[in-house]
Amino acid sequence: MVNYCPECGGEMTYISLTKKYCCKSCGLYCTGQELNDAHDRNRPDGETDEEKRQSRRKEYLKWYLSKK
């Protein structure tokens, strides 16, 4: 479980009575599942531009060599 707020980056604390997380900075109030979903939405794409270029080059090379 990630312990930082997806909105402001503040510290999230778990409140056992409500079984929810609350941000100390901005007051975001959510369940653990909602917190995980928000972090997944904010996560950058898995591949960087350089990795995408390398992948395209490998695919092109494989295609080019298969035609000979």
N, CA, C and O of each residue as an XYZ file, in Angstrom:
272
protein
N       0.853     -1.190      0.000
C       0.000      0.000      0.000
C       0.890      1.241      0.000
O       1.863      1.326      0.748
N       0.546      2.169     -0.827
C       1.287      3.419     -0.931
C       0.757      4.383      0.120
O      -0.456      4.527      0.275
N       1.651      5.040      0.840
C       1.238      5.905      1.938
C       1.386      7.380      1.628
O       1.648      8.170      2.535
N       1.223      7.779      0.362
C       1.225      9.195      0.037
C      -0.015      9.528     -0.785
O      -0.562      8.683     -1.494
N      -0.436     10.769     -0.669
C      -1.661     11.230     -1.310
C      -1.452     11.381     -2.821
O      -0.466     11.982     -3.246
N      -2.367     10.843     -3.636
C      -2.237     10.999     -5.083
C      -2.556     12.427     -5.547
O      -2.188     12.807     -6.658
N      -3.221     13.200     -4.728
C      -3.584     14.572     -5.094
C      -2.466     15.570     -4.803
O      -2.085     16.357     -5.669
N      -1.942     15.530     -3.565
C      -0.974     16.558     -3.172
C       0.388     16.000     -2.769
O       1.337     16.766     -2.606
N       0.503     14.674     -2.604
C       1.763     14.070     -2.200
C       1.962     14.040     -0.694
O       3.025     13.639     -0.220
N       0.960     14.458      0.064
C       1.044     14.465      1.525
C       0.947     13.066      2.111
O       0.726     12.092      1.392
N       1.113     12.981      3.405
C       1.088     11.691      4.105
C      -0.351     11.234      4.331
O      -1.192     12.009      4.787
N      -0.625      9.971      4.008
C      -1.943      9.382      4.218
C      -1.915      8.591      5.520
O      -0.982      7.826      5.765
N      -2.931      8.773      6.350
C      -3.049      8.009      7.590
C      -4.287      7.128      7.510
O      -5.297      7.505      6.916
N      -4.195      5.954      8.115
C      -5.309      5.004      8.109
C      -6.148      5.235      9.353
O      -5.622      5.298     10.464
N      -7.456      5.360      9.162
C      -8.388      5.535     10.277
C      -9.125      4.207     10.436
O      -9.937      3.833      9.589
N      -8.836      3.502     11.520
C      -9.357      2.146     11.693
C     -10.867      2.111     11.932
O     -11.508      1.121     11.578
N     -11.452      3.145     12.515
C     -12.897      3.150     12.749
C     -13.691      3.148     11.445
O     -14.692      2.442     11.324
N     -13.249      3.926     10.486
C     -13.951      4.006      9.201
C     -13.325      3.121      8.138
O     -13.905      2.925      7.070
N     -12.141      2.584      8.424
C     -11.385      1.743      7.495
C     -11.097      2.498      6.198
O     -11.213      1.947      5.102
N     -10.722      3.763      6.344
C     -10.395      4.602      5.196
C      -9.099      5.350      5.483
O      -8.625      5.412      6.617
N      -8.541      5.920      4.406
C      -7.317      6.706      4.503
C      -7.668      8.182      4.389
O      -8.590      8.562      3.667
N      -6.918      9.010      5.113
C      -7.136     10.450      5.083
C      -5.788     11.148      4.932
O      -4.818     10.794      5.601
N      -5.738     12.146      4.045
C      -4.509     12.910      3.832
C      -4.402     13.995      4.891
O      -5.370     14.706      5.161
N      -3.230     14.118      5.488
C      -3.007     15.138      6.506
C      -2.907     16.535      5.904
O      -3.143     17.524      6.597
N      -2.560     16.626      4.620
C      -2.378     17.935      3.993
C      -3.661     18.487      3.377
O      -4.103     19.582      3.725
N      -4.255     17.725      2.462
C      -5.406     18.254      1.720
C      -6.748     17.703      2.191
O      -7.796     18.223      1.809
N      -6.728     16.651      3.020
C      -7.978     16.112      3.547
C      -8.662     15.087      2.661
O      -9.814     14.735      2.916
N      -7.984     14.595      1.619
C      -8.560     13.557      0.757
C      -8.922     12.360      1.619
O      -8.130     11.928      2.457
N     -10.120     11.823      1.415
C     -10.660     10.750      2.239
C     -11.110      9.634      1.318
O     -12.039      9.828      0.534
N     -10.470      8.451      1.390
C     -10.826      7.375      0.469
C     -10.490      6.017      1.068
O      -9.765      5.908      2.057
N     -11.045      4.983      0.433
C     -10.759      3.614      0.849
C      -9.405      3.188      0.276
O      -8.816      3.888     -0.548
N      -8.936      2.054      0.717
C      -7.670      1.535      0.207
C      -7.729      1.242     -1.277
O      -6.771      1.510     -2.002
N      -8.856      0.686     -1.742
C      -9.013      0.384     -3.163
C      -9.038      1.658     -3.990
O      -8.416      1.717     -5.051
N      -9.745      2.676     -3.526
C      -9.788      3.955     -4.236
C      -8.401      4.590     -4.292
O      -8.031      5.198     -5.297
N      -7.642      4.447     -3.213
C      -6.287      4.983     -3.167
C      -5.391      4.272     -4.187
O      -4.625      4.918     -4.901
N      -5.489      2.952     -4.252
C      -4.707      2.193     -5.239
C      -5.101      2.565     -6.661
O      -4.236      2.722     -7.524
N      -6.396      2.709     -6.912
C      -6.868      3.089     -8.250
C      -6.345      4.466     -8.647
O      -5.944      4.667     -9.793
N      -6.344      5.415     -7.710
C      -5.854      6.764     -8.001
C      -4.364      6.733     -8.315
O      -3.906      7.435     -9.216
N      -3.610      5.930     -7.586
C      -2.176      5.823     -7.862
C      -1.934      5.175     -9.226
O      -1.017      5.576     -9.943
N      -2.741      4.183     -9.590
C      -2.596      3.538    -10.893
C      -2.903      4.507    -12.029
O      -2.224      4.491    -13.056
N      -3.917      5.348    -11.856
C      -4.255      6.340    -12.886
C      -3.149      7.376    -13.043
O      -2.914      7.863    -14.149
N      -2.470      7.717    -11.960
C      -1.430      8.746    -12.000
C      -0.065      8.210    -12.414
O       0.860      8.980    -12.674
N       0.055      6.894    -12.473
C       1.338      6.286    -12.825
C       1.639      6.554    -14.295
O       0.764      6.403    -15.148
N       2.878      6.952    -14.594
C       3.218      7.208    -15.995
C       3.222      5.924    -16.807
O       3.264      4.820    -16.263
N       3.177      6.096    -18.123
C       3.192      4.964    -19.038
C       4.427      4.113    -18.789
O       5.484      4.644    -18.448
N       4.308      2.809    -18.953
C       5.393      1.893    -18.648
C       6.647      2.092    -19.486
O       7.756      1.903    -18.986
N       6.494      2.464    -20.736
C       7.644      2.613    -21.622
C       7.989      4.087    -21.828
O       7.106      4.928    -21.994
N       9.263      4.376    -21.814
C       9.711      5.723    -22.137
C       9.800      5.856    -23.659
O       9.697      4.866    -24.382
N       9.988      7.074    -24.131
C      10.099      7.289    -25.578
C      11.286      6.530    -26.162
O      11.191      5.973    -27.256
N      12.397      6.508    -25.439
C      13.582      5.800    -25.915
C      13.312      4.302    -26.015
O      13.732      3.663    -26.980
N      12.619      3.736    -25.038
C      12.291      2.309    -25.084
C      11.359      2.003    -26.253
O      11.481      0.953    -26.883
N      10.425      2.915    -26.549
C       9.526      2.720    -27.687
C      10.301      2.739    -28.997
O      10.040      1.929    -29.886
N      11.263      3.669    -29.121
C      12.085      3.736    -30.339
C      12.900      2.461    -30.504
O      12.985      1.915    -31.604
N      13.495      1.989    -29.426
C      14.286      0.756    -29.497
C      13.407     -0.422    -29.916
O      13.829     -1.260    -30.713
N      12.201     -0.485    -29.387
C      11.285     -1.566    -29.737
C      10.920     -1.514    -31.213
O      10.895     -2.549    -31.879
N      10.637     -0.320    -31.735
C      10.323     -0.170    -33.162
C      11.512     -0.565    -34.027
O      11.339     -1.204    -35.064
N      12.721     -0.188    -33.607
C      13.920     -0.554    -34.373
C      14.095     -2.064    -34.437
O      14.408     -2.616    -35.491
N      13.891     -2.728    -33.301
C      14.019     -4.182    -33.273
C      12.974     -4.846    -34.161
O      13.277     -5.799    -34.879
N      11.741     -4.340    -34.110
C      10.683     -4.899    -34.954
C      11.008     -4.699    -36.437
O      10.821     -5.607    -37.247
N      11.495     -3.506    -36.784
C      11.839     -3.233    -38.177
C      12.983     -4.135    -38.630
O      12.932     -4.694    -39.725
N      14.004     -4.279    -37.807
C      15.133     -5.132    -38.153
C      14.693     -6.581    -38.340
O      15.128     -7.251    -39.276
N      13.853     -7.048    -37.470
C      13.325     -8.412    -37.595
C      12.548     -8.562    -38.896
O      12.712     -9.558    -39.600
N      11.697     -7.579    -39.227
C      10.945     -7.614    -40.479
C      11.891     -7.575    -41.688
O      11.721     -8.337    -42.639
N      12.885     -6.685    -41.643
C      13.821     -6.502    -42.756
C      14.618     -7.782    -43.013
O      14.787     -8.190    -44.162
N      15.096     -8.402    -41.961
C      15.900     -9.617    -42.110
C      15.049    -10.801    -42.558
O      15.567    -11.721    -43.192
N      13.783    -10.796    -42.249
C      12.933    -11.918    -42.659
C      12.608    -11.875    -44.148
O      12.212    -12.898    -44.706
N      12.758    -10.732    -44.810
C      12.446    -10.600    -46.223
C      13.582    -11.077    -47.110
O      13.374    -11.217    -48.315
N      14.757    -11.331    -46.590
C      15.924    -11.713    -47.385
C      16.046    -13.193    -47.556
O      16.981    -13.665    -48.203
